[in-house]
């Protein structure tokens, strides 16, 4: 026959309460003994009755077990205290960071020209000085970047000139040059033409119109001496 579920509450009848205490106490101590033997565990049980009578069981030594319990309980309490202190520290740091963020956001809005109505003349002067310093730093950085870019372009130019010279040396030729030299007789012919009569000039122009010209389509040919 299956017993019904027992309601967990204080037994009002003193006789029944005493009988139940004796049965369950013996069962508890028996289970503690079985646990210590089967699982090779260190088990200690302390029970005080309603009349303040002591009942105990220990698989080894009760005092040793109690000392070990106090040691672990103290360590757990210390860890709990450390965790609580750490949490409090994190809360304070979080509050400080929130205040710093609010201050930085307000400063950023003022640097962008917002919320300036509540600023005093001294604060406005500080904001103006800070903007001037920031602008000077930006310009210096910009000039530095330009100089670095120019140096890179110059280095690339030197590299290309060196490669060009190597190619000409390998091909057995020298780099092409285009000296600005006036051809022989050109200056003299120009002066004679300017000093000649109008009829002679017309004759010269008519003769130059008879010069044969040819149209060449294609890439330019570089001629080197």
LUMLOLO-546550 format. One line per 10 residues: number of its first residue (from 1); their letters; for each residue y, x, z of C-alpha. Coordinates in pm, whole numbers, m for minus. Layout:
% residues N
NUM> A> Y X Z  ... $
% end
This chain:
% residues 225
1> XXXXXXXXXX> 0 0 0  337 142 m103  601 152 167  937 2 94  1251 209 70  1391 286 415  1760 224 458  1945 535 568  2128 424 880  2107 476 1254 $
11> XXXXXXXXXX> 1809 310 1419  1947 81 1686  1625 50 1889  1602 348 2124  1218 351 2136  1182 334 1760  1453 596 1724  1268 837 1955  935 782 1779  1093 837 1438 $
21> XXXXXXXXXX> 1264 1153 1563  936 1300 1689  749 1224 1366  1015 1351 1131  1087 1657 1346  723 1761 1333  717 1695 959  1033 1898 906  900 2196 1102  569 2174 914 $
31> XXXXXXXXXX> 749 2173 578  958 2472 687  642 2664 778  476 2574 447  787 2685 257  793 3023 433  420 3084 366  397 2956 9  723 3109 m117  745 3412 114 $
41> XXXXXXXXXX> 1089 3292 221  1276 3358 542  1319 3015 696  1484 2912 1022  1521 2555 1150  1721 2448 1458  1712 2089 1580  1884 1934 1882  1765 1596 1997  1988 1315 2119 $
51> XXXXXXXXXX> 1922 1435 2472  2029 1789 2376  1679 1934 2367  1628 2235 2139  1350 2253 1879  1335 2551 1647  1121 2732 1396  1168 3076 1243  941 3253 1000  1049 3597 1129 $
61> XXXXXXXXXX> 1312 3634 1400  1566 3363 1482  1843 3603 1593  1800 3818 1283  1814 3512 1059  2126 3384 1236  2301 3722 1197  2212 3728 829  2347 3375 793  2676 3469 959 $
71> XXXXXXXXXX> 2707 3771 733  2664 3565 417  2883 3284 549  3161 3532 631  3133 3689 284  3149 3347 119  3451 3257 331  3621 3583 236  3552 3521 m131  3686 3168 m100 $
81> XXXXXXXXXX> 4001 3298 65  4046 3564 m204  4003 3305 m477  4260 3079 m314  4507 3367 m281  4452 3463 m643  4511 3105 m754  4834 3092 m555  4946 3419 m714  4872 3280 m1061 $
91> XXXXXXXXXX> 5074 2968 m982  5375 3177 m874  5349 3397 m1184  5323 3089 m1404  5635 2940 m1243  5823 3269 m1293  5718 3288 m1657  5830 2929 m1712  6176 3010 m1573  6203 3324 m1787 $
101> XXXXXXXXXX> 6104 3127 m2098  6369 2865 m2024  6634 3138 m1981  6531 3305 m2308  6535 2976 m2498  6884 2897 m2365  7004 3246 m2465  6854 3204 m2812  7029 2869 m2862  7361 3025 m2763 $
111> XXXXXXXXXX> 7311 3319 m2999  7254 3065 m3278  7581 2894 m3191  7443 2595 m2998  7524 2472 m2646  7841 2680 m2624  8051 2408 m2462  7922 2492 m2116  7984 2869 m2156  8273 3041 m1988 $
121> XXXXXXXXXX> 8504 3292 m2157  8313 3582 m2002  7980 3448 m2126  8125 3401 m2473  8247 3762 m2471  7901 3880 m2372  7743 3675 m2652  7993 3816 m2903  7923 4174 m2792  7549 4115 m2814 $
131> XXXXXXXXXX> 7584 3977 m3166  7791 4280 m3269  7528 4517 m3133  7251 4326 m3306  7439 4326 m3636  7500 4701 m3611  7132 4764 m3544  7033 4545 m3841  7271 4729 m4073  7147 5068 m3957 $
141> XXXXXXXXXX> 6789 4960 m4017  6883 4826 m4360  7051 5155 m4457  6748 5346 m4331  6515 5135 m4545  6734 5192 m4850  6734 5568 m4794  6357 5571 m4754  6320 5372 m5075  6549 5614 m5262 $
151> XXXXXXXXXX> 6349 5911 m5133  6027 5749 m5252  6174 5687 m5597  6297 6048 m5617  5957 6178 m5511  5791 5963 m5776  6039 6093 m6035  5961 6455 m5944  5591 6381 m5967  5628 6226 m6312 $
161> XXXXXXXXXX> 5841 6518 m6435  5577 6760 m6312  5301 6568 m6485  5510 6556 m6803  5560 6933 m6795  5186 6986 m6744  5106 6764 m7042  5349 6954 m7265  5203 7284 m7150  4853 7157 m7220 $
171> XXXXXXXXXX> 4952 7039 m7569  5120 7372 m7649  5467 7226 m7690  5781 7214 m7486  5968 6907 m7365  6197 6751 m7618  6565 6812 m7575  6855 6645 m7746  7146 6889 m7728  7479 6754 m7829 $
181> XXXXXXXXXX> 7561 7003 m8106  7792 6927 m8394  7625 6994 m8727  7765 7271 m8942  8040 7155 m9172  8071 6810 m9018  8397 6878 m8841  8541 7055 m9145  8442 6769 m9374  8598 6517 m9136 $
191> XXXXXXXXXX> 8927 6706 m9130  8933 6739 m9512  8868 6368 m9549  9151 6278 m9309  9392 6512 m9495  9296 6392 m9843  9485 6135 m10044  9400 5764 m10033  9251 5775 m10382  9022 6063 m10281 $
201> XXXXXXXXXX> 8915 5871 m9971  8822 5569 m10181  8622 5789 m10414  8441 5942 m10117  8357 5601 m9972  8228 5477 m10308  8009 5784 m10334  7874 5729 m9981  7776 5373 m10072  7536 5513 m10325 $
211> XXXXXXXXXX> 7329 5685 m10057  6971 5551 m10060  6853 5407 m9726  6502 5311 m9623  6392 5063 m9356  6119 5191 m9125  5939 4951 m8891  5737 5103 m8610  5770 5301 m8289  6029 5579 m8288 $
221> XXXXX> 5900 5922 m8375  6015 6200 m8144  6067 6523 m8330  6062 6844 m8139  6161 7180 m8268 $
% end
